[in-house]
Amino acid sequence: MLLCLDFASKKAKLIGVEREKNSFKVVLSLEFSIAELGEIFGEFLKSNSADIDEIRVSGALEDSFHKAFILPDLKRKMLKHAVQSEVIKAFGNDCQFQQQDLGEVAVSGRKADRRIMTAGIRRDTLEEISQMFTDSRIKPCVYTTYPMALQALVREMGILTEEPLAFMEIDYPTSRVVIFKGREIRLTRELPVATEEKDPDFSALAMDIYRTLLFYSDTFPDEQVTRLVFAGASTTKETVENLGRKTGAEIIPFSPDTIFQGMKEIPYIHPGCLGLALLKPEQFSFAYVPFSVQQKRKVKKTLITSSSISLGVLLIIVLIISRLALSLQNLNVYHTAVKGEIRMKEETFKHLALEFISQSIETSQPSWPEVFQEVAAAVPPGVALKTLTLKKVKKVWRGETSKMKEVWWGEASGVADGFDEITSLLLAEEVQNKFAHSPLFRGAKMAEKEVRGKQVEFKLTYQLQR
């Protein structure tokens, strides 16, 4: 249930609305005396807490202001500061206000100005309303003013146009008058309602309303209120007819039952509350936030940010620990692999086929034990040789006398398997350097080198010293 609460000068008016897609049904309508509101309303909130899912509130008209300012067409920030200065100058610095740009105002001979609608409410009033919901499970999501809520109602009724419209809510002990012109709220006024004994035909109230309409005509000489809407429990046929005769204005029936269901079953019709129910918070420009609520939101945001940062730090620490554990595990695997490769090399050298040696060497044999010993010393852990060949060739040496000389040329191919690509490349270069600095080999060169993943396959050529 959506709970809408409208504060009049001495009354608090309340309705409960059930919403289903685009339909509204009023299921509850109450009035509370402001003097007794604290205790009674607190009990009401406790007993209906489970049924309430949202609360909207409008403050008393006497604690709010509504005024349109015409200002030069400035940049956005400059215009905002100009509006703030005008509001403080007109209403002081103890109000929280919002503004809305109503568009350009044509001025002959110079650049068009901007019409800015402002509406505000006293900060202490906001805090007082907020304190009422301290113990409530649900807090108000919208704080606004009565005329702004009422504007949503007349807009939905289709009677809000650029032609001035006066809305009168006549209700004992205070009546409220709001005059609209399009999106602009031109005038607001609260008028006392005398008891029936003192003013049986409400003629005094009708005169006060008439004076208000005259004041509007004096303030805006080129305009006249030509449409009147009456609502409220104290509205009488005589009052409506009396004002209709005096002003000559059109009387527009107040018929919220075209929008809301259940209007015939409720004891009170509260226009301000009905307007609150029609507001769309995501599109509404004139919602206010009490200072205490702002502070709580800041604290909550700070706590959420701190928690997020702490969680992020913990995740980084966990990630670092996981990486270290993984590195230690990889180191252990590498150590085991190196041991296995050493054993494999030992077995390989033990079981080198005689047929392989006989195919590599044609006649005379080099000192194989010496060759194998030197090769074993030149191959570091992490490198596995696949082939090792030696071939005798004849080379012609030319000098003072030409002569033939036999030379042993060899090739060694293998795989370097390090932690990663760079480590494997370094292992292959280490094999080449050890062959180059060996007293048994000379002319060691890297003939081929190919990276396959983190492994490096290589082929090394060398010459055997004789």
C-alpha positions as CSV (number, residue, x, y, z in Angstrom):
1,M,0.0,0.0,0.0
2,L,1.2,3.5,-0.9
3,L,0.7,5.9,2.1
4,C,0.2,9.6,1.2
5,L,0.3,12.2,4.0
6,D,-0.7,15.8,3.5
7,F,0.0,18.3,6.4
8,A,-2.6,21.2,6.5
9,S,-2.2,24.0,9.1
10,K,-4.0,22.1,11.9
11,K,-4.8,18.7,10.3
12,A,-2.9,15.8,8.8
13,K,-4.7,14.2,6.0
14,L,-3.9,10.6,4.9
15,I,-5.0,8.1,2.3
16,G,-3.9,4.6,1.4
17,V,-3.7,3.6,-2.2
18,E,-3.4,0.2,-3.8
19,R,-1.6,0.3,-7.2
20,E,-2.0,-2.2,-10.0
21,K,-0.2,-1.2,-13.2
22,N,-1.9,2.0,-14.3
23,S,-4.9,1.9,-11.9
24,F,-5.2,3.4,-8.5
25,K,-7.7,2.4,-5.7
26,V,-8.1,4.4,-2.5
27,V,-8.6,1.9,0.3
28,L,-8.1,4.2,3.3
29,S,-8.8,7.8,4.1
30,L,-8.2,9.4,7.5
31,E,-7.7,12.8,9.2
32,F,-5.7,13.5,12.3
33,S,-5.5,16.6,14.5
34,I,-2.0,18.0,14.5
35,A,-2.2,18.3,18.3
36,E,-2.8,14.6,18.7
37,L,-0.8,13.5,15.7
38,G,2.3,12.1,17.5
39,E,0.7,9.4,19.5
40,I,-2.2,8.5,17.2
41,F,-0.1,8.4,14.0
42,G,2.6,6.4,15.7
43,E,0.1,3.7,16.7
44,F,-1.3,3.8,13.1
45,L,2.1,3.2,11.6
46,K,2.8,0.3,14.0
47,S,-0.5,-1.4,13.4
48,N,-0.3,-1.1,9.6
49,S,3.5,-1.4,9.1
50,A,3.2,-4.8,7.3
51,D,0.9,-3.4,4.7
52,I,2.8,-0.2,3.8
53,D,5.5,-0.4,1.1
54,E,6.0,3.3,0.4
55,I,5.3,6.7,2.0
56,R,5.0,10.2,0.4
57,V,4.6,13.4,2.4
58,S,3.7,17.0,1.6
59,G,4.5,19.8,4.0
60,A,2.2,22.6,5.3
61,L,1.5,25.3,2.8
62,E,2.5,28.0,5.4
63,D,6.0,26.6,5.6
64,S,6.7,26.6,1.8
65,F,7.1,29.1,-1.0
66,H,6.5,29.0,-4.8
67,K,7.8,31.7,-7.1
68,A,8.9,32.0,-10.7
69,F,11.9,34.2,-11.5
70,I,12.8,35.7,-14.9
71,L,16.6,35.8,-15.3
72,P,19.0,36.3,-18.1
73,D,19.9,33.3,-20.2
74,L,23.2,32.3,-18.5
75,K,25.3,29.2,-18.5
76,R,23.9,26.4,-16.4
77,K,26.1,26.9,-13.3
78,M,25.8,30.7,-13.4
79,L,22.0,30.5,-13.7
80,K,21.9,28.1,-10.8
81,H,23.9,30.6,-8.6
82,A,21.7,33.4,-9.8
83,V,18.5,31.6,-8.8
84,Q,20.0,30.7,-5.4
85,S,20.8,34.4,-4.8
86,E,17.2,35.4,-5.7
87,V,15.7,32.8,-3.5
88,I,17.9,33.8,-0.5
89,K,17.1,37.4,-1.1
90,A,13.3,36.8,-1.2
91,F,12.8,34.0,1.3
92,G,16.0,33.8,3.4
93,N,18.5,31.0,3.8
94,D,16.5,28.6,6.1
95,C,14.7,26.8,3.2
96,Q,15.6,23.9,1.0
97,F,14.5,24.5,-2.6
98,Q,14.4,23.0,-6.1
99,Q,14.1,24.7,-9.5
100,Q,12.9,23.9,-12.9
101,D,13.4,25.7,-16.2
102,L,10.1,26.6,-17.7
103,G,11.6,27.9,-21.0
104,E,12.3,31.2,-22.7
105,V,10.6,34.5,-22.1
106,A,10.6,36.7,-25.2
107,V,11.8,40.2,-24.7
108,S,11.6,42.7,-27.6
109,G,14.9,44.1,-28.7
110,R,17.3,41.7,-26.8
111,K,18.1,38.1,-26.1
112,A,15.3,36.1,-24.5
113,D,15.4,35.5,-20.7
114,R,14.6,32.3,-18.9
115,R,11.6,31.6,-16.6
116,I,12.7,29.5,-13.6
117,M,10.1,28.0,-11.3
118,T,11.3,27.6,-7.7
119,A,9.6,25.8,-4.8
120,G,11.0,25.4,-1.3
121,I,10.1,24.3,2.2
122,R,11.6,25.2,5.6
123,R,14.4,23.0,6.7
124,D,13.1,22.7,10.3
125,T,9.7,21.6,8.9
126,L,11.4,18.8,6.9
127,E,13.3,17.7,10.0
128,E,10.1,17.7,12.1
129,I,8.3,15.5,9.5
130,S,11.3,13.2,9.3
131,Q,11.4,12.7,13.1
132,M,7.8,11.4,13.0
133,F,9.1,8.3,11.1
134,T,12.1,7.6,13.2
135,D,10.6,4.3,14.6
136,S,8.8,3.4,11.3
137,R,10.0,0.5,9.3
138,I,9.3,2.4,6.1
139,K,10.7,6.0,5.7
140,P,9.2,8.6,3.3
141,C,10.7,8.4,-0.2
142,V,9.2,11.8,-1.3
143,Y,9.0,15.0,0.6
144,T,7.4,17.9,-1.3
145,T,4.9,20.8,-1.0
146,Y,1.1,20.7,-1.2
147,P,0.9,22.8,-4.5
148,M,3.4,20.5,-6.3
149,A,1.4,17.5,-5.3
150,L,-1.8,19.2,-6.3
151,Q,-0.3,20.1,-9.7
152,A,0.1,16.4,-10.5
153,L,-3.6,15.8,-9.8
154,V,-4.9,18.7,-12.0
155,R,-2.5,17.6,-14.7
156,E,-3.8,14.1,-14.7
157,M,-7.4,15.4,-14.7
158,G,-6.6,17.2,-17.9
159,I,-7.4,20.7,-16.7
160,L,-3.9,22.1,-16.4
161,T,-3.4,24.5,-19.3
162,E,-1.8,27.9,-20.0
163,E,-5.1,29.5,-19.0
164,P,-5.1,30.4,-15.3
165,L,-6.8,27.9,-13.0
166,A,-7.7,28.5,-9.3
167,F,-8.1,25.4,-7.1
168,M,-9.9,25.9,-3.8
169,E,-9.8,23.2,-1.1
170,I,-12.3,24.4,1.4
171,D,-12.0,22.6,4.7
172,Y,-12.4,23.6,8.3
173,P,-10.4,25.2,10.0
174,T,-8.2,26.3,7.1
175,S,-8.9,26.5,3.3
176,R,-6.1,26.6,0.7
177,V,-6.1,28.4,-2.6
178,V,-3.6,27.6,-5.4
179,I,-3.6,29.3,-8.8
180,F,-1.8,27.5,-11.7
181,K,-0.8,28.8,-15.1
182,G,0.6,25.9,-17.0
183,R,3.6,24.4,-15.1
184,E,3.9,27.6,-13.1
185,I,2.4,28.0,-9.6
186,R,1.4,31.7,-9.6
187,L,-0.2,32.1,-6.2
188,T,-0.8,30.2,-3.0
189,R,-2.8,31.3,0.0
190,E,-4.3,29.8,3.2
191,L,-7.6,31.3,4.4
192,P,-9.3,30.7,7.8
193,V,-12.7,29.1,7.8
194,A,-15.1,30.3,10.6
195,T,-17.4,28.0,12.4
196,E,-20.9,27.5,11.1
197,E,-22.3,29.6,14.0
198,K,-20.2,32.6,13.1
199,D,-20.4,32.3,9.3
200,P,-23.4,30.0,8.5
201,D,-23.4,30.7,4.7
202,F,-19.6,30.9,4.4
203,S,-20.0,34.4,3.0
204,A,-16.8,35.6,4.8
205,L,-14.8,32.8,3.3
206,A,-16.2,33.5,-0.2
207,M,-15.2,37.2,0.2
208,D,-11.6,36.2,1.2
209,I,-11.4,33.9,-1.9
210,Y,-12.7,36.7,-4.1
211,R,-10.2,39.2,-2.7
212,T,-7.5,36.6,-3.5
213,L,-8.6,36.4,-7.1
214,L,-8.6,40.2,-7.3
215,F,-5.1,40.3,-5.9
216,Y,-4.0,37.9,-8.6
217,S,-5.6,40.2,-11.3
218,D,-3.7,43.2,-9.8
219,T,-0.4,41.2,-9.7
220,F,-0.9,40.1,-13.3
221,P,-2.9,42.8,-15.0
222,D,-3.0,41.1,-18.4
223,E,-4.5,37.9,-16.9
224,Q,-7.7,36.9,-15.2
225,V,-8.7,33.6,-13.6
226,T,-11.5,32.2,-15.7
227,R,-11.7,28.7,-14.3
228,L,-12.4,27.6,-10.7
229,V,-12.2,24.1,-9.1
230,F,-13.7,23.5,-5.7
231,A,-12.9,20.6,-3.4
232,G,-12.9,19.9,0.4
233,A,-15.4,18.7,3.0
234,S,-16.6,22.3,3.8
235,T,-17.5,23.2,0.2
236,T,-21.1,24.3,-0.1
237,K,-23.3,24.9,-3.2
238,E,-23.9,28.5,-2.0
239,T,-20.1,29.2,-1.9
240,V,-19.6,27.9,-5.4
241,E,-22.5,29.8,-6.8
242,N,-21.6,33.0,-5.0
243,L,-18.0,33.0,-6.4
244,G,-19.2,31.9,-9.8
245,R,-21.5,35.0,-10.0
246,K,-18.9,37.4,-8.7
247,T,-16.1,36.3,-10.9
248,G,-18.0,35.1,-14.0
249,A,-15.5,32.2,-14.1
250,E,-16.3,28.7,-15.3
251,I,-16.8,26.2,-12.5
252,I,-15.0,22.9,-13.4
253,P,-16.3,19.9,-11.5
254,F,-13.8,18.1,-9.2
255,S,-14.0,14.5,-10.3
256,P,-11.0,12.4,-9.1
257,D,-13.1,9.3,-9.5
258,T,-12.2,9.3,-13.2
259,I,-8.6,8.4,-12.0
260,F,-9.1,6.7,-8.6
261,Q,-11.3,3.8,-7.8
262,G,-13.1,3.5,-4.5
263,M,-13.8,7.2,-4.1
264,K,-17.5,6.7,-3.1
265,E,-16.6,4.4,-0.3
266,I,-14.2,6.7,1.6
267,P,-15.3,9.3,4.1
268,Y,-12.7,12.1,3.2
269,I,-11.4,13.2,-0.2
270,H,-7.9,14.8,0.2
271,P,-6.8,16.4,-3.1
272,G,-3.2,16.9,-1.9
273,C,-2.9,13.2,-1.0
274,L,-4.4,12.1,-4.4
275,G,-1.7,14.3,-6.1
276,L,1.1,12.6,-4.0
277,A,-0.1,9.2,-5.2
278,L,0.2,10.3,-8.9
279,L,3.7,11.6,-8.6
280,K,6.5,9.8,-10.6
281,P,9.6,10.1,-8.4
282,E,12.0,9.4,-11.2
283,Q,10.6,12.3,-13.2
284,F,9.7,14.7,-10.3
285,S,11.9,17.8,-9.9
286,F,10.6,19.1,-6.6
287,A,11.4,16.4,-4.0
288,Y,13.4,17.4,-0.9
289,V,15.6,15.4,1.5
290,P,15.9,16.4,5.2
291,F,19.4,17.2,6.3
292,S,19.4,14.3,8.8
293,V,18.5,11.9,6.1
294,Q,21.2,13.3,3.9
295,Q,23.8,12.7,6.7
296,K,22.6,9.1,7.2
297,R,22.8,8.5,3.4
298,K,26.4,9.8,3.4
299,V,27.4,7.6,6.4
300,K,25.8,4.6,4.7
301,K,27.6,5.4,1.4
302,T,30.9,5.8,3.3
303,L,30.4,2.5,5.0
304,I,29.6,0.7,1.8
305,T,32.6,2.3,0.1
306,S,34.9,1.3,3.0
307,S,33.5,-2.2,3.0
308,S,34.1,-2.5,-0.8
309,I,37.7,-1.3,-0.4
310,S,38.3,-3.7,2.5
311,L,36.8,-6.5,0.5
312,G,39.0,-5.6,-2.5
313,V,42.2,-5.6,-0.3
314,L,41.3,-9.0,1.1
315,L,40.7,-10.4,-2.3
316,I,44.1,-9.1,-3.5
317,I,45.8,-10.7,-0.5
318,V,44.0,-14.0,-1.1
319,L,45.1,-13.7,-4.8
320,I,48.7,-13.1,-3.9
321,I,48.7,-16.0,-1.4
322,S,47.2,-18.2,-4.1
323,R,49.8,-17.2,-6.6
324,L,52.6,-17.8,-4.2
325,A,51.2,-21.3,-3.4
326,L,50.9,-22.0,-7.1
327,S,54.5,-20.9,-7.7
328,L,55.8,-23.1,-4.9
329,Q,53.8,-26.0,-6.4
330,N,55.2,-25.3,-9.8
331,L,58.7,-25.1,-8.4
332,N,58.2,-28.5,-6.8
333,V,57.0,-29.9,-10.1
334,Y,59.9,-28.4,-11.9
335,H,62.4,-29.9,-9.4
336,T,60.8,-33.3,-9.9
337,A,60.9,-32.9,-13.6
338,V,64.6,-32.0,-13.5
339,K,65.4,-35.1,-11.5
340,G,63.4,-37.2,-14.1
341,E,65.3,-35.6,-17.0
342,I,68.6,-36.4,-15.4
343,R,67.7,-40.0,-14.9
344,M,66.3,-40.1,-18.5
345,K,69.6,-38.7,-19.8
346,E,71.6,-41.2,-17.9
347,E,69.5,-44.0,-19.3
348,T,69.7,-42.6,-22.8
349,F,73.5,-42.4,-22.7
350,K,73.7,-46.0,-21.3
351,H,71.5,-47.4,-24.1
352,L,72.8,-45.5,-27.1
353,A,72.4,-48.0,-29.9
354,L,75.6,-49.3,-31.5
355,E,73.8,-49.1,-34.8
356,F,73.2,-45.4,-34.4
357,I,76.9,-44.8,-33.7
358,S,78.1,-47.0,-36.6
359,Q,75.9,-45.0,-39.0
360,S,77.3,-41.7,-37.8
361,I,80.9,-42.7,-37.9
362,E,82.4,-44.4,-41.0
363,T,85.9,-45.7,-40.2
364,S,88.0,-44.5,-37.3
365,Q,86.2,-43.8,-34.1
366,P,86.6,-40.7,-31.8
367,S,87.1,-41.1,-28.1
368,W,83.4,-41.7,-27.3
369,P,83.8,-41.8,-23.5
370,E,85.5,-38.5,-23.6
371,V,82.8,-37.1,-26.0
372,F,79.9,-38.3,-23.8
373,Q,81.5,-37.0,-20.6
374,E,81.9,-33.5,-22.2
375,V,78.4,-33.5,-23.6
376,A,77.0,-34.5,-20.2
377,A,78.8,-31.5,-18.7
378,A,77.6,-29.1,-21.4
379,V,73.9,-30.0,-21.0
380,P,72.2,-28.2,-18.1
381,P,69.1,-29.4,-16.2
382,G,66.0,-28.6,-18.1
383,V,67.5,-29.6,-21.5
384,A,67.0,-33.0,-23.2
385,L,69.1,-34.0,-26.2
386,K,67.3,-35.9,-28.9
387,T,70.2,-36.7,-31.3
388,L,74.0,-36.5,-31.2
389,T,75.9,-37.2,-34.4
390,L,79.5,-37.1,-35.6
391,K,80.6,-37.4,-39.2
392,K,84.1,-37.5,-40.6
393,V,84.8,-35.3,-43.6
394,K,87.9,-34.5,-45.7
395,K,88.9,-30.8,-45.9
396,V,91.6,-29.4,-48.2
397,W,94.0,-27.0,-46.5
398,R,95.9,-24.7,-49.0
399,G,99.1,-23.0,-48.1
400,E,102.6,-23.4,-49.4
401,T,101.6,-27.0,-50.1
402,S,98.1,-28.3,-50.4
403,K,97.1,-31.1,-48.2
404,M,94.0,-33.1,-47.1
405,K,92.9,-33.3,-43.5
406,E,90.1,-35.3,-41.9
407,V,87.7,-33.4,-39.7
408,W,84.8,-34.6,-37.4
409,W,81.6,-32.5,-37.8
410,G,78.8,-33.0,-35.4
411,E,75.2,-32.0,-34.8
412,A,73.2,-32.1,-31.5
413,S,69.5,-31.5,-31.4
414,G,67.3,-31.2,-28.3
415,V,64.6,-29.5,-26.3
416,A,64.9,-26.8,-23.6
417,D,62.0,-26.9,-21.2
418,G,62.0,-24.0,-18.7
419,F,59.4,-22.2,-16.6
420,D,58.4,-20.1,-19.6
421,E,59.6,-19.1,-23.1
422,I,62.4,-16.8,-21.8
423,T,63.8,-19.4,-19.5
424,S,63.8,-22.0,-22.2
425,L,65.7,-19.6,-24.6
426,L,68.3,-18.9,-21.9
427,L,68.8,-22.7,-21.4
428,A,69.3,-23.2,-25.2
429,E,71.9,-20.4,-25.2
430,E,73.6,-21.9,-22.2
431,V,74.1,-25.2,-24.1
432,Q,75.6,-23.3,-27.0
433,N,78.0,-21.4,-24.7
434,K,79.1,-24.6,-22.9
435,F,79.9,-26.3,-26.3
436,A,81.7,-23.1,-27.4
437,H,83.9,-23.1,-24.3
438,S,84.5,-26.8,-24.2
439,P,88.1,-27.9,-24.8
440,L,86.8,-30.9,-26.9
441,F,84.5,-28.9,-29.3
442,R,85.1,-25.7,-31.3
443,G,83.1,-23.6,-33.7
444,A,79.8,-24.3,-31.9
445,K,76.9,-22.5,-33.7
446,M,73.1,-22.5,-33.2
447,A,71.8,-23.8,-36.6
448,E,68.1,-23.8,-35.7
449,K,66.0,-22.6,-32.9
450,E,62.2,-22.7,-32.7
451,V,59.8,-21.7,-29.9
452,R,56.9,-24.1,-29.2
453,G,54.8,-22.9,-26.3
454,K,57.2,-22.5,-23.4
455,Q,59.7,-25.0,-24.9
456,V,62.5,-24.3,-27.4
457,E,63.6,-26.8,-29.9
458,F,67.2,-26.3,-31.1
459,K,69.9,-27.8,-33.4
460,L,73.6,-27.1,-32.6
461,T,76.6,-27.7,-35.0
462,Y,80.1,-28.1,-33.8
463,Q,83.5,-29.5,-34.7
464,L,85.4,-32.1,-32.7
465,Q,89.0,-31.2,-31.7
466,R,91.6,-33.8,-32.6
